[in-house]
């Protein structure tokens, strides 16, 4: 579960530390106090896209830190499979935003936003203010059904996606064979020209480097010759370094017998003289061989031009040109054996269609099996949420094309009045009814995938009275098996809190700030009275709030206990 939230310099929050508890955590406050900022901070830490406005005015950076204590062995196992190590089941996720950039960390190690999002899907489920509207989309409805039957539908869904990939690949290949005889002949002619042009060049990847070396040498022959002649003269034995060295050696040799130490100098100078002599001779030999014909230069230049021409047409390097030729040869072979290959590919395509059809059929059958079970469970959940007489079905139809999810198109059908036939969800329900349906579905899915923490941002949209009481009982019941964080405006739901937080906006030192604090039992009653009474809290309102709190506690310890 989510045990701690630390927020610094986010929007109207300068710094806040919130310690959540197990069960039902309720967050209340005046409209505009910043309740959604709190949920937004959790979303931000878990990888939601950010804007520059998230950083509090006057601050250079903001920080959000989430601390999870994970007890579920399945979740721990899944995290381990993702190479995420926890410390005694504790996982700390942080995200710091500075200068328009963000850095995410898990247990102190830098990680990507995509990694965070993947891990977050295991830890919690966030229901935003308008998420229930997604129920109106058939794609979302299909996702819900697949999630409900994940253990058995999932493998079939993966198999179908794999078969669909094969099908699309072969379909694309087959499309390349959709041409008439004239088009085919024209392409064959063009391919033969390109292949022949490259063949005639007799390419060798190692040749280009040698040609460029020779061309560079011949292009700069005059500079090379001038430099060599100068070096030959300066190191030679006609007024050059060789002559000077010879004279020095003669002078030194004449006095070497007078001192033994001079023999070492004579030896060194002798070596220098020998090296100069060898160098001079090598330069002379190089100059003697340093000849080439204009024809040789022309042929080298011509060959380089040919290679550059081919590279401009077929690739950046000679190796690329050779690879291009190989691809064109394969394409030519395909076209030369067009009918036979098209027939073979067509047969493979038909087999792929059959395999995809079978996989989609098996997937659809399993979905229909789970749709009946899901419908029954949704009806039970809706009855608990004050849908007195409700019918719910999942309608199946077939799309006119395959996709990675098979060929199923489903639609949630509902009737909320006795005697009326079921109709598509979008044509029947109100906003309040839609939010209750989503609550029922979220509860079912949470039980299925072992999600430890559920977050509801204003699940009470469009409900009141007896319905609100039913929703509060449902939230309390969910809180028995999960950690629930719920933002609400309804006293009936707030009264069921195991842990109650108040979010308030305050002005301090000419700054508007959002403060979050955990309420005591008496403070919780006072907050309920505020919700019930509005601007003026009378004794009657306060007594009603206290009674509501007491009744809620009785319900949690009696009726909910009986339903376990």
N, C-alpha and C positions, 0 to 999 in steps of 0.2 A: 504494500500500500504506500501511498504518498504520505510521508511523515512530516516533512518540513518544506516550506517555501520561503526563500529569501529573495527579496526584490530590492534593488537599489537604483535610484535615479531613472525610474520608468514612468513616463507621463506625469501624473500628479502625485506619484509616490516617491518621496525622497529616500526612505528606507523602511522596509517592513519585514518582519519575521513572523511567520505563521506556522504553528505546530498543529497539524491536523490529527484527529483521533480516528479510531476505528468506527464503523457504523455510519450513521447519518450525520454529516457535517453540513449545517445550514448557514448560509450567508445572506444577511438582510441589510437593508439600508435605504435611505431616501433615493428617489430617482435622481440620477446624475451624480451620485456619491462616488462612483468609480467601481461598482461591483464587477462590471464586465472587464475592467482593466486587470483585475485579479486573474480571471480566466484567460484573458489575453496574454498575461505574463507566462502562464503555463504553456499556452500554445506557442509562444515565442521561444521558450526554452527547448521545445520539442520540434523546432525547425520551421515554424511558420514564417512566411516572407515578412520582412520588416520594412518600415519607412523611417526616414530621418526623424519624424515627429515622435518616435517612441522614446527618444532620449529627453529627459526632463530639461526644461528651459534653464540655461545657465550651467549645465553639467556637460562634461566632455565625453562621458561614456555611461552606459547602463549595464547592469548585471542581473541575471536571473539564475537562481540555483534551486534545483529540485533534489530532494533526498527521498529515495525509495527504500523501504525495507521489504524484501521479497521472501515470502515463506513457501510459496507454491513450488513443489519440486519440478513440475512440468515446465513452468516458466524459467526456473533456474537452469534446467536442462536445455531449453531452447536458446537461452542466452549463451550458454557454454558452447553450443553448436555454432553460434555466431562469433566465437572467439571473444566474448565479453565476460570478463572475470569479475565477480563480486567479492566484497570483503565481508564475510559473515552474513551474506545475503543483502548487504547494503550496496546501493548503486547511487552515485551522485552525478547528476547531469547539470552542467553549467553552460551558459551562453553569455558572452560579453560582446557588446556592440560599441564600437569606437570609430569615429571618422568614417561612418558609412560602411564599415566592414565588421564582420562578426567572427568570433572564434568559439567553437563548441568543444567541450571536453566531457569525457566520461571517466570518473574516478581519477581525474587529473591528467588523463591522456587525451591529446588532441584527436578529434574525429570529424567526419563529414556530417553535414546536415542530413543526407540520405541515410546514413547509418543510424542517426538519432531517430529519424522517422520510423525506420524499420523496428527498432527496439521499442519505441513508444507504443506501437500497435499491440505489443504484448503486455504492456504495463497498465494502460488505461484506455478508456473510450470517452471522448468528449462530445457531448450533444450540444451544439450551438443553438442560438436563439431561433434561427430559421431553418435548421436542418430538417425538421419534420416535413418541410415543403418538398424535400427530395423524394419523399414517398410517392409523390405524384408521377415520377418518372419511371417508366417500365424497366430501364436498365438498372436502376437502383433496386427495384423490386426483385429482379433476378439475382442481384448480388446478395440480397438478404436471404433468399431461399438457398443459394449456394453456401452461404456462411452457416446457415442453420444445419445443413447436412454435410458440413465440411469433411468429416472423417470418411464418408463413403462417396460423396459427390466429388470431393477434391481430386482423388486419383483419376476418376473418369474425365474430369475437366482438363487435367493435365494431358491425358492421352488424346483427347479431342483436339486440344491446342497443337499438339505435336503432329497429328494427322492433318490438321488444317495447314500447317507450315509446309508439309510435304506437298499437299494439294496445290497450294499457291505457287510453289516453286515450279512444279511441272506445268501448271497453267501458263506461267510466264514463258517457260521454254517453248511450249507449244505455240504460243502467240508468234514467236519468231519464225515459225514455219507457215504462217498465214500470208503467202504471197503467190502471185500468178507466175506463169512461165516466163513472161517478159521481164518481170522484176528479178526473178532468179537468174536469168541469163545475164542481165546487166550487172548484177552483183558478182557473179562468177568471173566475168570479164575483168572487172575492176580488181578483184582479189588476185587473179592471175598476174595482172600488171604489177601490182605492189610486190608480190612474192618474187617475181622475176627480177624486178629492179633491185631488190635486196640481194637476191642470189648472185646477180652479175657483179655486185660489189665485193663478193668473197670476203666478208667481214671477219676480222679477228680482233677481239677486245683488247689484246695487248699491242696491236699494231699502232693505234692512235698515239699512244704515249711516245713510241719510238719515232714516229713521223714528226711529232711536234718538237722533239729534241733535235732532230736533224734540221728541221726548218728554222728553228731558233738559231742554230749554229751557222747555217748558211746565210741567213738574213743579216747576221751580225759579223760576217766574215772579215770585213774591212777593219772594224774595231778590234777584233781578236788579233788580226795580223799585226796591226800597229802596236798593240800592247805587248805582244810577244817580241817583236823586234826591239822595242825599247828596253824590255827586260833583259834580252840577250846582250845588248850593248852595255847596259849598266852593270851586269854581272860578268862580262867577258874579260879577256886578257889583253885587250887593246884599249887602254885608258879606262877600264872598268874596275869593278870590285875585285875581280880575279887577279888583275895585275897588282893592285894595291896589297892584296892579301899575300901574294907571292913575294913582294918586296919586304913586307913586314916579317914574313917567315925567314927570309934570308938573313935579315938583320939580327933577329932573335937567335937563330941557330949559331951565329958567329960568337955569341957570348954565353951560350948555354953551358959550356964546359967549366965556367967559372963558379957556377952555383947550381947545386942539384935541384933546387926548387924551380929553376927556370926550365927544366926538362918537361915538367907538367904543362907549362904554358906553351912550349913548342909543340907538344903532343896535341893539345887542344886546337892550336892554330893549324896544324897539319890536317886535322879532321875537317875544319872549316874550309880549308883550301880544297880538299877532296870533294866536299859537298857542293861547293860552288862550281867545281869542274864538272861534276855529274849533272847538276842542274842546267848548266850552260849547254851541255851536250844534249840533254833531253829536250830543251827548248828548240834547239837546232833541228832535232829529229822531227818534232811536232810540226815545225814550219815547213820542213821538206815534204811531209805527208799532207799538209793542209791545202789540199787542192780539190776542187769539184767543178763539174761542168755546168754550164747554164741549163743544159738539157735535164741534168739531175735535179737542179733546183726547181725547174718548171714542172717536172713529174711529181715531185714531192708536194708542191703547192697545189697542183691539180688534184692529187689524191686527197689531200686535206679538205679541199673544197667539196669533193664528192661526199666525204664522210659528214661534213657539216650540213650539206644539203639533206642527206638522209636523216640526220638527227633533227633537223628543223621540221621534217614531215612525220617522223615515226617515234621519236623519243629523245630524251635529254642526253643519253649516253649510247654508245655502240651496243652495250649489253641490252638496253631498253629496245633498241631497234631489232635485235635478234629475237627478243621475247615477243615483240609485236608480230614479227614474221611467223613465229610458231602459232600464235593465236589465229592469225589469218589463214594459216594452213589448215588448222582444225575446222575453221568456219567453211573453208573451201570444200573440205572433205564432207562436211554436213550437207552442203548444197549439191555436191556431185552425187551423193547418195540420198537425195532429198526425200523421195517417196518412201524408201525403205525406213529411213530414220523417222520420218513423220509418222508412219504406221506404228513403229515400235514405241515412239513417245506417246502416241495416242492411246496405245494399249496400257502403258504405264499410268497415264493420266486417268483412264477409266478405272483401273485397279485402285488408284489413290482415292477416287470419288467413292468407290464402294467401301473402302476402309474408313473414310471420313463419315460416310452415311451410317455405317454400323456403330462407330464410336459415338456419333451424335444421337443415334437411336437409344443406345444403352444409357447415355447421359440423361436423355429426356425421360426414360423410364424410371430412373432412380430419382430424378427431380419430382416426377409425379407422385412417386411413393412418399417422399418427404413433404410434398406440398399438402397432402391430406393430414399428416401429423402436425405440420406447422399451422394449418388452418384451425385445427381443434385447439391447439395451445393458445393461439391468438384469441379465439373466442372466449376461452377461460380467462385469459388475461384482461380482455375487454369487459367481461362481466364483473370482474373485481374492480374495474375502474368506472362502474356505474353505467355501463351499456346494458340495460335491463333485458332487452330482447334483440340480439344481434346475430346476424348470419354473415359468415365470411368464407369466401372461396378463392381459389387461385385458378384463373382461366389460362389455358394453354393454346397457343396457335403456332403455326410454322412460318418462319420467314421465307422469302423467295430466294434466299441465298445463304450460303454457309458463312460462318465467321468462327473465330477462335473459341467461342462459347457454344458452338453447335448450331442448331437451327431453331432453338426455342425462343418464343416471344411470350412472356407471361404478363398477366394483369391482375392486380388485387381487386377483388369484387366484394362489395359489402352492402348490407341492408341493416339500417338501424331502427326500422319501424316494422312491427308485425304485419305480415301479409304482403309486404312489398318485395318484389324480386331484387336479387343482388344486382348492383350496377357498379361500373368502374369507380374507384375511390375518388377520383378528381371530380366526379359529377354529383357526389352525395354528401361528403363530410364537410364540416366547418373547420376553422382553424383550431378550435379547442378540441374537437374530436380527433383531428389529425395528430395533435401533440400527444393525446392519450394512446392512440394506436402506436405511435413511435415509442412511447414509454413501454408499452407491452412488448414490442418487438425487441427493444434494447435489453430488457430484462431476460428474455429468452436467449438471446445471443450471448449475453454475459455469462449465463449459466453454462452455455455450450462450450465457450472457448476459455473459460476459467479467468476471465478478466477480473483483476482484483479491485480496480478503482473505476468508478463511473462518475462522470461529471455532467451535470445538467444545468444549463444556463437558461433559466426561466422556462421550465417545463410546464408551468402553470398557465401559459398563454390561453386566454379565452375560456377559462373555467371558473366556477364559483360554487357556493352552496354545498349541497350534498356530494356533487362530483368532486369538489375540492377535497372534501373529507376522505372520499375513496382514494383519490390520488395520494393523499398524505399517508393513508394506511399502506398503500402499495409501496411508497418510498421507504417507509419504515421496514416493511417486509424485505425489500431489496437490501436494506442496510444490515439485516441479520446475516447475510451471506457475503456481502461486499462492502467495501468502503465507498460511500457516496458523498460527493460534494455537490451541493445544490444551491443555486441562487434562486430565491423566491420572493414574491410580494404577498403571498397568502399566509395568513396567520395559522390556518389549519395545518399546512405543511411545516411551517417553522416550529410549531408546538411539538412536533415529533422528533425534534433534534436530539441527538446524543451529544453533539457539540455545537454550540451556537456562536457565530461570529457576527459582529456588527461592523459594517463598513460605513464610514462617515467622512464628509468633506469638511475641513477646517481651514481657517485663515490664521496663519502664524507669520508675524513679521512681514506683513504685506504680501505673503505668498499663500496660494491656495494649495492645500495638501490633502491627500487621501490617507486616512488612518484606519487600521484594522486591529480589532481587539477581540479577545475571547471573552464571552459573557458568563457571569456566574448564573446560578439558578434564578436568583431574584432579578438580576439584570435582564435575563432572557424574558421573564414575565413582563418587565417594563417595556422591552422592545415589542413584544406581542401586543401590548396595550397601545403602543404608538401605531402599529399597523392597523389595529382595529378602530382606534379612535380618531386618527388623523391629527388635526391641529391641537385639539383639546382632549386631554386624558382625564376623564372623571373617575370617581371611585367605582362607579358601576362598570365602566370600561375596564378598569384595572382588575376588578373582581372577575369579570368575564374572562380576561386574559389568564388569570391565575387558575380559574376553573378549567379552561381549555388545556392548559399545561398539565394539570393534574389528571384530567381525563385521558390525555395522550399517553401519559406514563402508565396509566392503568391498562390501556389498550396494548401497549408494547409488552407489558409483563404478563398479560392474560391471554387475550385473543391471539396475538401473534405467537405466543408460546404454544397454544393449542394447534396451530397450523404447521408447526415444525415437523 
